[in-house]
Amino acid sequence: MTGRVEGKVAFITGAARGQGRSHAVQLAREGADIIAVDVCAPVSGTDKIAHSTPEDLAETVKLVEETGRRIVAAQVDVRDYDALSAAVDAGVEQLGRLDIVVANAGIGNGGETLDKTSEQDWNTMIDINLSGVWKSVKAAVPHLLAGERGGSIILTSSVGGLKAYPNTGHYIAAKHGVVGLMRTFAVELGQHSIRVNSVHPTNVNTPMFMNENTMKMFRPDLENPGVEDFRVVAQFMHVLPIGWVEPEDISNAVLFLASDESRYVTGLPLTVDGGSMLK
């Protein structure tokens, strides 16, 4: 099956690399034009994870264009509503419409128990992983309504949006909050045939997860844990014999929710988790 989102336009945040880039390329392969944004700069408190760069976003542009689809890209911080709104406006002006929103941008920081989490880490996490999702959708909704064709909004949460893990409480709180946003937007926008769902990945093979800091958090018993050391512990999180999934696995879920195959699916928290929610 091809052309599952043929002729549609998708707005994707956090599109420079990782899941966001994968979503952009997958939707483009299936016929969509893309409005892509990413901060492409360091974010305070996330210095242990390499940040996305303008070169990363340029690579996403190249990969989308290689599919034959159009893309409009901009460096935007999802904490900046005015910049988000301007980017969506510019993209719609050039591409002619908006049908799909993938609010994917997010960070990981900290690593302390909640009582030891700094106020800066808490505020940055909530501002990006929760308020940034709200602002991204808020900037896009006027265009979905103006099109009078309905639409699909997909919010990136996490298995951490459905259950708790230690030492990531601010992340857990933000991702649980995304579920509340999803359900409320679904109720409020359903009358306009706009569907709203969330995806809940387990560990994903992207820079945000596959880094030295995360490996040491999973394997504090080792001085310099490697990928295979990491995998041994990560497998305990799942029913299937895996430590993590690939970005494409999440993109397949996003594509389903973006396409008309899910035309009556709304308010759904869709897990892509190797059975993690069963543990």
C-alpha positions in Angstrom: 0.0 0.0 0.0 1.3 3.4 -1.0 0.1 7.0 -1.0 -1.6 6.6 2.4 -1.4 10.4 3.1 -1.2 11.5 -0.5 -1.8 15.2 -1.1 -1.8 16.0 2.6 0.5 18.4 4.6 2.0 17.5 7.9 3.5 19.8 10.6 6.2 18.0 12.6 8.1 19.4 15.6 11.5 18.0 16.6 12.1 17.0 13.0 15.9 17.4 12.8 16.7 13.9 13.8 15.5 10.8 15.7 11.8 10.1 15.7 10.9 13.4 14.2 13.1 12.9 11.1 11.8 9.4 10.7 8.2 10.6 10.9 8.9 13.3 8.2 10.5 10.8 5.8 7.8 8.2 6.4 4.9 10.6 5.8 6.7 12.0 2.7 7.2 8.6 1.3 3.5 8.1 1.6 2.6 11.3 -0.2 2.6 14.2 2.3 4.4 17.5 2.1 6.1 18.5 5.3 6.4 21.6 7.6 9.4 20.8 9.8 10.7 22.6 12.9 13.4 22.0 15.4 15.3 24.1 17.9 18.7 23.0 16.4 20.5 24.4 19.4 21.6 23.5 23.0 18.8 23.5 25.6 19.8 24.4 29.2 20.1 21.3 31.4 20.4 18.8 28.5 24.2 19.1 28.0 24.8 15.4 28.6 22.9 14.6 25.4 24.2 16.0 22.1 21.8 18.6 20.7 20.3 18.8 17.3 22.0 21.1 14.8 21.1 23.1 11.7 23.0 20.5 9.7 20.7 17.8 11.2 17.6 19.7 10.0 19.2 20.2 6.6 19.6 16.5 6.3 16.0 16.0 7.1 15.1 18.4 4.3 17.4 16.5 1.9 15.8 13.1 2.8 12.3 14.4 2.4 13.1 16.1 -1.0 14.6 12.8 -2.2 11.2 11.3 -1.8 9.9 13.8 -4.3 7.8 15.7 -1.7 8.1 19.4 -0.7 9.3 20.6 2.7 9.4 23.9 4.5 11.8 23.9 7.5 12.6 26.4 10.2 14.6 26.6 13.4 12.0 27.1 16.1 11.9 26.5 19.9 8.5 25.0 20.9 8.5 27.2 23.9 8.1 30.2 21.6 4.4 30.3 20.6 4.8 33.3 18.3 7.7 31.6 16.4 5.7 28.3 16.1 2.7 30.2 14.8 4.8 32.0 12.2 6.4 28.8 11.1 3.1 27.1 10.6 1.6 30.1 8.8 4.6 30.3 6.5 4.4 26.5 5.7 0.7 26.6 5.0 1.2 29.7 2.8 3.8 27.8 0.7 2.2 24.3 0.7 -1.4 25.3 0.6 -3.0 23.5 3.5 -2.6 21.6 6.7 -4.0 18.1 7.6 -1.6 16.4 10.1 0.1 17.6 13.2 2.8 15.5 14.9 3.8 17.2 18.1 7.0 15.2 18.7 9.7 17.6 20.1 10.9 16.7 23.5 13.9 16.5 25.8 15.4 14.4 28.6 17.3 16.0 31.5 18.0 15.5 35.1 18.1 12.0 36.5 17.3 12.7 40.2 14.5 11.6 42.4 11.6 14.1 42.4 12.6 15.5 45.8 16.1 16.3 44.5 15.1 17.5 41.0 16.2 21.1 40.5 13.6 23.8 39.7 15.4 24.6 36.5 15.3 21.0 35.3 11.6 20.8 36.3 10.6 24.0 34.5 12.6 23.2 31.3 11.0 19.8 31.1 7.5 21.0 31.6 8.0 24.0 29.3 9.2 21.8 26.4 7.6 18.3 26.9 4.2 19.6 28.0 3.6 23.3 27.3 5.5 22.9 24.0 3.1 20.2 22.8 0.1 22.4 23.7 1.7 25.4 21.9 2.4 23.3 18.8 -1.2 22.2 18.5 -2.5 25.6 19.4 -0.5 27.1 16.5 -1.8 24.5 14.1 -5.5 24.3 15.0 -6.6 27.5 13.2 -5.3 26.0 9.9 -7.0 22.7 10.4 -10.3 24.4 11.1 -9.9 26.7 8.2 -9.4 23.8 5.8 -12.8 22.3 6.8 -11.5 18.8 5.9 -10.9 17.5 9.4 -7.5 16.3 10.3 -5.3 14.2 12.5 -3.2 15.3 15.5 -0.7 12.9 17.0 1.1 13.8 20.3 4.3 12.0 21.3 4.0 10.8 24.8 5.8 7.7 26.2 5.2 4.5 28.2 6.2 7.0 30.9 3.0 8.8 30.1 1.1 5.7 31.3 3.2 4.4 34.2 6.0 5.7 36.5 9.7 5.1 36.6 12.1 6.3 39.2 14.6 9.2 38.7 12.6 10.7 35.9 9.5 12.1 37.7 9.4 15.4 35.9 9.5 13.6 32.6 6.8 11.2 33.8 4.6 14.2 34.9 5.0 15.9 31.5 4.3 12.8 29.5 1.2 12.0 31.7 0.1 15.6 31.0 0.4 14.9 27.2 -2.3 12.3 27.6 -4.6 14.9 29.3 -3.9 17.3 26.4 -4.7 14.5 23.9 -8.0 13.6 25.4 -9.1 17.2 25.9 -8.2 18.2 22.3 -10.0 15.1 21.1 -13.2 16.1 22.9 -13.0 19.7 21.8 -12.1 19.2 18.2 -14.1 16.0 17.4 -17.1 18.1 16.2 -14.8 19.3 13.4 -13.8 15.8 12.4 -10.3 16.4 13.8 -9.0 13.3 15.5 -6.4 13.5 18.3 -4.3 10.5 19.5 -1.0 9.9 21.3 1.8 7.5 20.7 3.6 5.9 23.6 7.0 4.5 22.7 9.2 2.4 24.9 13.0 3.0 24.6 13.8 4.2 21.1 17.2 4.0 19.3 17.8 7.7 19.1 20.4 10.1 20.6 18.0 11.0 23.4 18.1 7.4 24.7 21.3 5.9 23.3 23.9 8.0 25.1 26.5 7.6 27.8 24.4 9.2 30.5 21.5 6.9 30.0 23.7 3.9 29.8 25.3 4.8 33.1 21.8 5.3 34.7 20.8 1.8 33.6 24.1 0.2 34.6 25.4 2.1 37.6 27.4 -1.1 38.5 29.7 -0.6 35.5 32.2 2.3 35.1 31.9 2.4 31.3 28.9 0.4 30.1 28.5 -0.3 26.4 25.5 -1.0 24.2 25.4 -4.7 25.0 25.7 -4.0 28.7 22.8 -1.6 28.3 20.7 -4.1 26.3 20.9 -6.7 29.0 19.1 -4.5 31.5 16.8 -2.8 29.0 15.4 -6.1 28.0 13.9 -6.6 31.4 11.5 -3.7 30.7 9.8 -5.7 27.9 7.8 -8.9 27.3 9.4 -9.2 23.8 13.1 -10.0 23.8 14.2 -6.5 22.9 15.9 -3.6 24.7 14.5 -0.9 22.4 12.7 -0.2 19.2 13.7 1.8 16.1 12.3 5.2 15.1 10.6 3.6 12.1 8.5 1.5 14.5 7.0 4.7 15.9 6.7 6.2 12.5 4.5 3.2 11.4 2.1 4.0 14.3 2.2 7.7 13.4 1.4 6.9 9.7 -1.5 4.8 10.7 -3.0 7.5 12.9 -2.3 10.2 10.2 -4.0 8.1 7.5 -7.7 7.5 6.8 -7.2 3.9 7.9 -7.8 5.3 11.4 -10.6 7.7 10.4 -12.7 6.8 13.4 -9.9 6.4 15.9 -9.6 9.3 18.4 -8.7 9.7 22.0 -6.4 6.6 21.8 -3.1 6.2 23.7 -1.3 3.9 21.3 1.6 2.0 22.7 4.6 0.8 20.7 6.4 -0.8 23.6 7.4 -4.4 23.2 5.0 -5.3 25.9 6.5 -2.9 28.4 3.0 -2.0 29.8 2.6 -5.6 30.8 5.5 -5.5 33.1 
